[in-house]
Amino acid sequence: MTQQAGANVAAIRLEFRNVTRRFQGRGKAEAVTAIESVSLQVRDGEVVSLIGPSGCGKSTLLNLTAGLDRPSVGEVLVDGQPVTGPNAHVAFMLQKDLLLPWRTIRENVEFGLEIRKVPAAERKSTALAMLKACHLEGFPDHYPHQLSGGMRQRAALARTMATDPTVVLMDEPFSALDAQTKMILQKDLAQTLSSMRKTCLFITHDLAEAVALSDRVLVMSHRPGRIIEEIVIEIPGRDNPLIRRESPMMNGYLHRLGELLDLAHAKV
């Protein structure tokens, strides 16, 4: 397995050790194995994307990392500690922004800090700083319905980062956006993850997005999901996916990932 330069000295933030997750069927229905014998590591500051057929267990991996589910076999660790329940060091960003419509954008960004009982003045200053970082400094007192879809996702990103998580989980956060807005937000995300040195596990069905944003791409098989290949992305400039997309190396990665997905669909 090829290692990213410098990865051998970076701390391991997220680790799966031979993890299997089975779901018991109802009544006479057979149990379903979502993922099987999955082992992976994500190091400090890395962005790792997961791709694979629908239903292969990608979201199951995120739920296990977030402590929303437990393995049937094996162990999930964040910063070397077993995940046994919801973890304050892990943040989750989903396809939908899930902003609370009765709260202003600033109040939405403050929500996680409020749950942690952070003092009001600190909550406000943190929220305003994150909104500025996400190019929403002019909209703290607006409500979600007053923002475009792209701006709402920026607000969701600000809320995700406001709690200063160790590991950021993203489940197709830009899939509902138009192509132009999606590319702009990909750049915003890449710069935010890089400047804050966040570790990220990212689900996508967009192969170009996976290559543009990631240090590594893990390809999963048809259910039960297993990791069938790791692709290390060696295009420079992970903090600027727009430049990565223009690289002559991009087509080679897309071709290889397409081949691997064909194998995955063939139930390898």
FENCOR-V633709 format. One record per residue. PHI is phi in radians with two decimals (NA if undefined). PSI is psi in whole degrees, -180 to 180 (999 if undefined). OMEGA is omega in degrees with one decimal (NA if undefined). Layout:
# FENCOR-V633709
((PHI/PSI/OMEGA) (PHI/PSI/OMEGA))
This chain:
# FENCOR-V633709
((NA/125/180.0) (-1.30/134/-180.0) (-1.80/141/174.0) (-1.11/145/-179.5) (-0.99/127/177.1) (1.49/-9/-175.5) (-1.18/-24/-176.7) (-1.21/-16/-179.6) (-1.88/-8/-179.2) (-1.41/147/179.5) (-1.16/146/175.5) (-1.45/118/-179.7) (-1.59/-36/-176.5) (-2.36/134/-179.6) (-2.51/134/169.7) (-1.91/128/179.4) (-2.01/99/173.8) (0.89/54/-172.6) (-1.59/131/171.8) (-2.18/139/175.2) (-2.25/118/177.6) (-1.95/141/176.3) (-1.97/125/-179.3) (-1.25/136/177.8) (-1.33/158/177.8) (-1.51/141/179.2) (1.07/-123/-178.3) (-1.61/1/-179.8) (-1.15/143/-179.3) (-1.29/153/174.8) (-1.13/148/179.3) (-1.98/127/175.1) (-1.64/110/-176.8) (-1.34/-48/177.3) (-2.35/154/-176.0) (-2.50/127/172.9) (0.93/48/-179.9) (-1.59/124/173.0) (-2.22/131/178.1) (-2.76/160/174.7) (-2.34/141/172.6) (-2.20/123/-173.5) (-1.64/166/-177.3) (-0.92/126/177.0) (1.43/-2/179.7) (-1.41/149/167.5) (-2.01/119/-178.6) (-2.11/126/178.8) (-1.74/148/174.7) (-1.97/127/173.4) (-2.25/157/179.8) (2.86/172/-179.2) (-1.07/154/174.8) (-1.02/137/179.1) (1.45/13/-176.9) (-1.53/-3/175.6) (1.84/12/-179.2) (-1.07/-49/180.0) (-1.16/-31/176.0) (-1.06/-41/178.0) (-1.06/-41/178.9) (-1.18/-42/179.3) (-1.09/-38/177.8) (-1.16/-40/178.4) (-1.12/-40/-177.7) (-1.33/-9/-178.0) (1.39/16/177.7) (-1.48/-9/179.2) (-2.60/166/-179.3) (-2.18/146/177.8) (-1.17/149/169.5) (-1.35/-36/177.5) (-2.44/146/175.0) (1.62/-168/-170.8) (-2.56/141/173.3) (-2.00/132/-178.4) (-2.24/140/170.4) (-2.07/123/-175.2) (0.92/39/175.5) (1.41/-2/-178.7) (-1.85/132/178.9) (-1.03/139/176.7) (-1.48/116/-178.5) (-2.07/-2/179.9) (3.14/-178/178.8) (-0.88/136/-169.6) (-2.09/125/-179.1) (-1.14/-16/-179.1) (-1.57/1/-178.4) (-2.10/132/177.1) (-2.10/148/-171.6) (-2.17/128/173.8) (-2.13/125/-172.6) (-1.82/-179/179.0) (-1.10/-41/178.0) (-1.63/146/-176.3) (-1.24/-28/177.4) (0.97/31/175.0) (-1.22/143/179.6) (-1.38/118/-170.7) (-1.16/-22/-178.2) (-1.56/-1/179.0) (-1.94/147/174.4) (-1.17/169/179.8) (-1.07/-43/177.8) (-1.09/-42/-179.7) (-1.15/-33/175.1) (-1.14/-43/179.9) (-1.15/-32/-179.5) (-1.33/-11/-167.0) (-0.98/-49/-179.9) (-1.11/-37/178.2) (-1.20/-36/178.3) (-1.12/-42/177.8) (-1.05/-35/-179.8) (-1.47/4/176.3) (1.11/35/172.8) (-1.24/137/-179.3) (-0.96/148/-173.1) (-0.99/-45/-177.9) (-1.11/-40/178.4) (-1.20/-39/176.8) (-1.02/-47/-176.6) (-1.12/-46/-178.3) (-1.13/-39/178.1) (-1.14/-45/-179.5) (-1.08/-44/-179.6) (-1.14/-38/177.6) (-1.13/-41/180.0) (-1.22/-37/176.8) (-1.12/-38/176.4) (-1.13/-43/179.0) (-1.08/-29/-179.2) (-1.74/18/174.9) (1.07/39/177.3) (-2.21/27/-174.2) (-1.12/-20/-179.7) (-1.59/7/-171.7) (-2.27/25/-175.3) (-1.12/-29/-175.7) (-1.74/6/174.8) (-1.39/161/175.2) (-1.79/157/-175.6) (-0.90/-39/-177.0) (-1.18/-14/-179.7) (-1.57/-2/-177.3) (-1.94/153/174.1) (-1.27/168/179.0) (-1.02/-42/179.2) (-1.14/-40/179.1) (-1.19/-36/177.3) (-1.12/-39/177.8) (-1.20/-34/173.3) (-1.08/-43/178.3) (-1.11/-38/177.5) (-1.13/-37/177.0) (-1.15/-43/177.6) (-1.05/-42/178.6) (-1.12/-40/179.8) (-1.09/-42/-175.2) (-1.45/-18/-174.3) (-1.08/-30/-178.4) (-1.47/3/178.2) (0.95/57/-177.0) (-1.24/156/172.2) (-1.34/-43/-177.8) (-2.17/132/177.9) (-1.91/127/178.3) (-1.87/132/-178.4) (-2.32/123/-178.2) (-1.94/91/180.0) (0.82/56/-172.1) (-1.18/-18/-176.0) (-1.99/10/-171.3) (-1.14/-26/-176.6) (-1.57/0/-174.3) (-1.66/156/174.9) (-1.20/162/-171.2) (-1.03/-42/-177.8) (-1.17/-48/179.5) (-1.09/-39/-179.5) (-1.03/-45/-178.4) (-1.17/-37/178.3) (-1.13/-44/-179.0) (-1.25/-30/173.8) (-1.06/-42/178.0) (-1.13/-44/178.0) (-1.02/-45/-179.6) (-1.10/-47/-178.2) (-1.04/-43/-179.3) (-1.21/-37/178.9) (-1.16/-47/179.4) (-1.08/-39/-178.9) (-1.22/-47/-176.6) (-1.18/-33/-180.0) (-1.65/-1/-179.8) (0.86/59/-179.2) (-1.73/147/174.8) (-1.60/133/-171.6) (-2.39/135/170.6) (-1.97/121/-164.0) (-2.21/122/175.5) (-1.67/135/175.2) (-2.68/153/169.3) (-1.80/-2/-177.8) (-1.65/108/-175.1) (-1.12/-39/179.3) (-1.13/-37/176.7) (-1.10/-43/179.9) (-1.04/-46/-179.1) (-1.20/-42/-175.4) (-1.16/-31/-172.4) (-1.75/-16/-161.8) (-1.89/156/164.7) (-1.46/-36/178.6) (-2.48/152/174.2) (-2.14/127/177.7) (-1.81/127/-178.7) (-1.78/128/-178.9) (-1.83/150/179.1) (-1.43/172/169.2) (-1.03/154/-179.8) (-0.96/137/-1.2) (-1.24/132/-173.5) (-1.17/128/172.4) (-2.29/155/175.4) (-1.46/115/-176.4) (-1.72/-16/178.3) (-2.87/149/171.7) (-2.04/129/176.5) (-2.00/119/176.0) (-1.52/126/-178.7) (-1.55/116/-174.5) (-1.87/15/174.4) (-1.33/129/-180.0) (-1.13/159/169.4) (1.46/50/179.6) (-1.09/-21/-179.8) (-1.42/0/176.6) (-2.42/86/-177.0) (-1.11/-23/178.2) (-1.13/-39/177.5) (-1.24/-41/178.0) (-1.01/-41/-178.3) (-1.08/-27/-178.9) (-1.51/-5/-177.5) (-1.21/140/175.2) (-1.13/-13/178.2) (-1.38/-18/-174.3) (-1.01/-46/-176.6) (-1.07/-35/178.8) (-1.12/-43/177.5) (-1.13/-43/-179.4) (-1.08/-40/179.0) (-1.10/-46/-178.7) (-1.15/-43/178.9) (-1.13/-37/176.2) (-1.09/-42/176.8) (-1.07/-43/-178.5) (-1.16/-36/177.0) (-1.17/-35/174.2) (-1.05/-42/177.1) (-1.14/-40/-179.2) (-1.09/-43/179.0) (-1.16/-23/177.9) (-1.40/9/176.9) (1.10/50/176.3) (-1.03/999/NA))
